[in-house]
Amino acid sequence: MQAHQNSKLRERAEKLQRLVTVEEAEKMSPEEVRNLIQQLQIYQIELEMQNHQLELNAAELEQARNKYQDLYDTAPFGYLTLDEHGVIVEANRSAARLLQHPRMELYDIGFSFFIHPNSIADFYSLFRKLKDGTQPQRAELELFPPKGDRICAQIEAVQLPQQGAAPLFRLVFLDVTERKKAEVALKKSEQLLNGIINSAINGIQVFKAIRNRQGQIEDFKWLLLNHAAEEFMHTSFAQLSQTTMAQESPEEITSGRFIRYAQVVETGETQTFTAHFKKAEREYWLNLVAVKMDDGFVLTFEDITEQHVAHEQLKENQHFVKAVAEAVPDFIYVDDLEAGHTIYSNHFFLQKLGFTPAEVTSRTREIFLSRLHPDDKDNFLARKHHFAQMADGKFLELKFRAEAKNGSWKTFFIRETIFKRNKDGQPLQVVGVSQDITEQLRAEQELRQMHETVTSILENLPITLWRFAKDGQVLESRGSGLKALGLKENQLIGQTFAAVHKELDSQIKDTLQGNKISTLAEFEIDNEKIFKQVYLFQDSNSGEAIGFCLDVTEQKRVEAEVQWRNFILDQLIQKLPLILGILNKDGTYLELRGKGLRRLGIADNELVGHNLFEFFPQLENSLEEILTGEAVNFIERKEFNGLYAYYQNFGLFDPKREYGIAFAIDITELIETQENLLNQKEFSENLLENSIDGIMAFDQNLCVTSWNKTMEQVLQVSKEHVLDKPLPLLFAKKHQTYVQQQAERVLRGEHLTTYEIPGLETERVFEVNLVPFTNAAKEVAGALGIVHDITQQRQRQAEETRFKLSQQKGIMDAVLTTQNEERKRIAEALHNSLAQLLYAAKLNLEDIQLEGNVQKEALLPLQKVSRFLEEAIKETRTLAHELIPRVLQDFGLKSALKDLATRLTTGSFTVQCVVTGFDQPVDHTLETHLFRFVQELLNNVMKHAEATSALVQVVDKGPTIRIRVVDDGKGMPAEWQTKNLKGMGIATLRDRVKLLQGTIKIDSAPGEGTTVTIDLPH
């Protein structure tokens, strides 16, 4: 509002800024003077009101300044104002107190005076940033008051822009020394704690609870993980900190341990328990201790897996020993040598002799000693003496016999060792094992007898016995059947069977898994196949595999031979047009099959049970001959669907089985082929004899095998005189070698075409084509020659060629005439118009020079222009001359070429011209062609050859004219014939020479110059 009033006052003041003059006042009316006075009074009142308002504002500002000053001085922070050089211009009391320097003495001192050298660079960096921008800056600096200890200060600074002056900078700083000391102490404590935690043997994990909106614990996140825990869990804290317990270890929830952890956090009660879990195919047992910490818990665990496993194994071993002792049939006992009785036994020993405990009562030892065999009793009682001399760990072994209650004798084997000694080291107790080996001895006797029997079988029959360990290695190999495999007895002991037979080795491994296998194994020894019928089974007692092999090589050979013969017979019958039939004596089919039946619409064995005469009554006589034992062979025809089928039949009789065997071959196609060949032969002979071309053929020996009538007419030699005769002998002696060479080339597989028949004198023209023909094995068996009369064809071609050349020559002559006329017009224009104008310009320029009023500075340029005009006149005449050489028109080709050579000769290039003939004028068009050829060739030499000389030869040889241009230039590149050389006019020259029915030849090599020869018919 106040600003609006000020603006109004300013506007009015601007209107009244010019004083009213006396003359203007005298001219004013009373009304105008009154209005003016009224306005001045209003302005005075407004000014007084504004002055009052300014006084009020000044009072408020003073009050606010006093409050600010109080806050500024009493603030706990140090306030400093620096100028652009970092000098203190203002400071509050806290700043003086923190810097331990009188406040009034701070002014005009650079703040850097109080900065510790360690922080001076940071201060200057901060100050530069303040100067460069208006953004607040923050830093921590070390201050070093002159009268106290250094302090650590946190500083915030901002730029204070000043209108029309350099900016000031306000710094606020706070003493954070104690906080920094606490941070350092805390860091050291954390390092110490981390060192203790990470060096702990047990794993330590710290978790924080994750709660839902209702405040319930739904998961835990990791806050800490020591090295032992990381190694046990095969992970790192960096990885686990990104996940939760439920995500990383869901088994903690399913196992119920998660509920225990939640109870620790909620109730604060420490829980200690043992946990069992599987990880990476391995079981672990851990002692866990969970202790509450804030809204989480600390979990300490100790891996007791090894202790747990050892304890369980100990329990298992104790149980195992007891179970084994009770389960084994052997008598295990502990005897007290001093007391002379048994203090432990797993069984009642005398029970093995047929006594019951009720019969023995307390007389066990007495009864036992009474039952000992007299020959063994002394040795048994002398055991105590042996123990007195025996060291610990040694064993005493003894066999003795005892009589059973039923009167039979049993044999026992005992093995004893010292279990306990007295203080003097004398044996006190012994532990022993007693085995009843009566049946074992009997079984060993039977086994020896069986072994002798098996050994005899293995040595005398082609049989092999194998025994394999559980790992597949050979434990035993015996039998004469090993010789067929090139092996000796027990040669493979300690090895697997893979080296001998991989497939059988795999089957041995299957046998060791409990399978019984019967297989036929094939071996190849010295390029001969050996067959073994192998039986494999597993010994249920030892777990070993037993193998029994029988050599069936001869049997397999016989079977293979029979199978092969049957296979061949089946293939022949099924693949070839054959029929095999077996009949009994009355003609009934027992078997009838073969592909040959298909032509008659009969399937295999369709007629089994039917009589032969129902379908083939005409074979009755043939069957009777077969049944009498005679072998028959005949061809029979059978009609089916209006077509005849032909069979070559064979029959014989099997006297042992009294069967008739009939065998037939379908020769229908052979018969039809023979008929077709006869027809084709007749057709070919007719075609051969009536062909307008001469046709002949010869074999590998060059003997003529075919000769038609046209050949007789061409060579005037009849077929009777050439058939089976060597082809070269049909020609004159001087041509025989040539004919033989050409014929041999064809027999080597070449195709020859020639237009010459040696020794044949005739005006007719023949085309002779010789081609080889091959047999079924694709070998050249001979050659075919075709002689075609092309006389009329050649005449038509010659007429067409002459007509085309005549047309092309006419076109070329017309083009040349047109070109010459155009050249003549251009030459006359150059000579009569342009040359005259240039010459007139040169004369006028010379007149200007002769007048004498030309300044010397312009004389030299005029002379240059005069020379340029003279050269232009010469060039114009040269162009006119080249376009239409007058010498050629007036004096002929020889003079024109010599004139051309003279004009092209320069100081660095010489042209020599030799013209033979052309003394009298000839066809002007031809001379123009010749002149243009030479002109084009010399232009090419000058443009491309870089030559120093050229020789031009033009020779009139009567029927032909030869042009030759030779230069000593750089020659053409080596690949010029294969590449398209642009800009040298070669293609144009070739086309023009071809139109004139001429030839062009170019001889050139790099560095050896170029020779171009053109021959034209005259």
Buried (B, 14 or more C-beta within 10 A) or exposed (E): EEEEEEEEBEEEEEEEEEEEEEEEEEEEEEEEEEEBEEEEEEBEEBEEEBEEEEEEEEEEEEEEEEEEEEEBBEBEBBBBBBBBEBBBBBBBBBBBBBBBBEBEEBEEBEBBBBBBEEBEEBBEEBBEBBEEEEEEBEBEBBBBBEEEEBBBBBBBBBBEEEEEEEBBBBBBBBBBBEEBEEEEEEEEEEEEEEEEBBEBEBBBBBBBBBEEEEEEBEBBBBBBBBBBBBEBBEBEBEEBEEBBBBEBBEEBEEBEBBEBBBBBBEEEEEBEEEBEBEEEEEEBBBBBBBBBBEEBBBBBBBBBBEEBEEEEEEEEEEEEEEEEBEEEEBBBBBBBBEEEEBEEBBBEBBEBBBBEEEEBEEEBBEBBEEBBBEEBBEBBEEBEEBBEEBEEEEEBEBBBBBBBEEEEEBBBBBBBBBBEEEEEEEBBBBBBBBBBBBEEEEEEEEEEEEEEEBEEEBEEEBBBBBBBBEEBBBBBBBBBBBBBBEBEBEEBEEEBBBEBBEEBBEBBBBBBEEEEBEEEBBBEEEEEEBBBBBBBBBEEEEEBBBBBBBBBBEEBEEEEEEEEEEEEEEEEBEEEBBBBBBBBEEBBBBBBBBBBBEBBEBEBEEBBEEBBBEBBEEBEEBBEBBBEEEEBEEEBEBEEEEEEBBBBBBBBBEEEEEBBBBBBBBBBEEBEEEEEEEEEEEEEEEEBEEBEBBBBBBBEEBBBBBBBBBBBEBBEBEBEEBEEBBBBBBBEEEBBEBBBEBBEBBBEEBEBEEEEBBBBEEEEBBBBBBBBEEEEEEEBBBBBBBBBBBEEEBEEEEEEEEEEBEEBBEEBBEEBEEBBEEBBEBBEEBBEEBBEEBBEBBEEBEEBBEEEEEEEEEEEEBEEEBEEBEEBBEEBBEBBBBBBBBBBBEBBBBBBBBBBBEEBBEEEBBBEBEBEBBEEEBEEBBBBBBBBBBBBBBBBBBEBBEBEBBBBBBBBEEEEBBBBBBBBBBBBEEEBEEEEBEEBBBEEBBEBBEBBBBBBEBEBEEEEBBBBBBBBEE
